[in-house]
Amino acid sequence: MSTSTAISFDNTEYAFEYKKNSDLKNAHFLFSVIGKPWLVNLGLKLTPWAIKWNLPFVKLILRKTIFQQFVGGQNLQETAAVVNTLNSHNVQVILDYGVEGGNDGEHGFDTSASEFIKVINYAAKEDNIPFISIKITGLSRFGLLEKIDTLMNHSEGSLMNCYLKAIELLNNEEKQEWEKVKNRLHSICERASENKVGVLIDAEETWIQDPVDALTFSMMDLFNRDSIVVYNTLQLYRTDRLKFLKDCYEAAVEKGFILGVKLVRGAYMENERKRAAQMNYPSPIQVNKENCDRDFNDAIDFSIRNINKISVIVASHNEQSNLYSTQLLAKNGLTSNHPHVHFSQLYGMSDNITFNLAKAGYSVSKYLPFGPIKDVVPYLMRRAQENSSVSGQMGRELSLLKRELNRRKYLKLIQ
């Protein structure tokens, strides 16, 4: 196998080869709308209300616009078409059943666990679905996670020591409830291990993240020995995550398992800053983008330098971070498709990164959510909010789409 080579993310022919002209025009319109914060804010207020009241025309608009751009389908059958299209371009899939939290108590959490296992069974039959993504808030009551997190933050010691102390302080009913959460996650990871499918555990808000980290770490200890099954998600827009990565690495080496990490910049920045200001505590978010970029790239560097003991997924829309990752692979004499290095971007965004990486032989996927519109609306709203707040993201998407449309128009003229 050849080592990784230089790559460019400017080739729009590769990036949009799988899209028809009508798809490109629809995407251009959608990103133009998302680029207007006032429209996004209006949509954020009206859409949940419209979904609650089951207004058909709103569902139709969502399905034809933002749902079509960012979601694979309403069920696994609909998603299959997108999976097959991506596969034809050597792009893999991280499949995500879009449940954001239980609306039906313990029964709802049990149902979510069963759905995640169904997704694993489906992924196991498909060659290009190496991972699924899950949220612990789909398996556990938010208030319980928040209480455990608070108790952990009032303890001293390592992550796992604080976690064990916190669990002991729960009342009997809460202990039983938490045991069910652990059993749900264990069943998911066990099925994934049996079927050789990776489980990526999404990050949550900082005030419930500690028990998620501890629970994920305990699953890695069980399942990341003979193969790499469980991955934790680290949000590098947090000031503490680079150190946390290094601490987890040392603990994993001590315990003898491989650390699985998905590196992202983050998904809850606005809520985190707002809550910190309201409750008068220091914001956990980096003071500027430069610091976030620095920590993200340092995390990539640390992971690749310790690649025998870390399996890393670079989940980024930042061209420089992706380019830096490929350069590190080359610098360390590693192959472009090294089994411990994977790249990923959200479906519907940054196709110039995904498809150019795939064309160059890198292991890369699209993060592909699916589910009924009402269930994935929170995910879609967060995508719209994030995109509208990221400086330059919409401009880059629009310029690439316009360039490819112009390229195709020119080719048609000269034929």
Buried (B, 14 or more C-beta within 10 A) or exposed (E): EEEBEEBEBEBBBBBBBBBEEEBBEBBBBBBBBBBEEEBBEEBBEEBBEBBEEEBEEBBEBBEEBBBBBBBBBBEBEEBBEBBEEBBEBBBBBBBBBBBBBBEEEEEBBBBBBEBBBEBBBBBBEBEBBBBBBBBBBBBBBBEBBBBBBBBBEEBEEEBBEBBBBBBEBBEEEBEEBBEBBBEBBBBBBBBBBEBEBBBBBBBBBBBBBBBBBBBBBBBBBBBBBEEBBBBBBBBBBBBBBBEBBBEBBEBBBEBEBBBBBBBBBBBBBEBBEEBBEEEEEEBBBBEEEEBBBBBBBBBBBBBBEBBEBBBBBBBBBBBEBBBBBBEBBBEBEBBBBBEBBBBBBBBBBBBBBBBBBBBBBBBBBBBBBBBEBBBBBBBBBBBBBBBBEBEEBBEBBBEBBEBBBEEBEEEEEEE
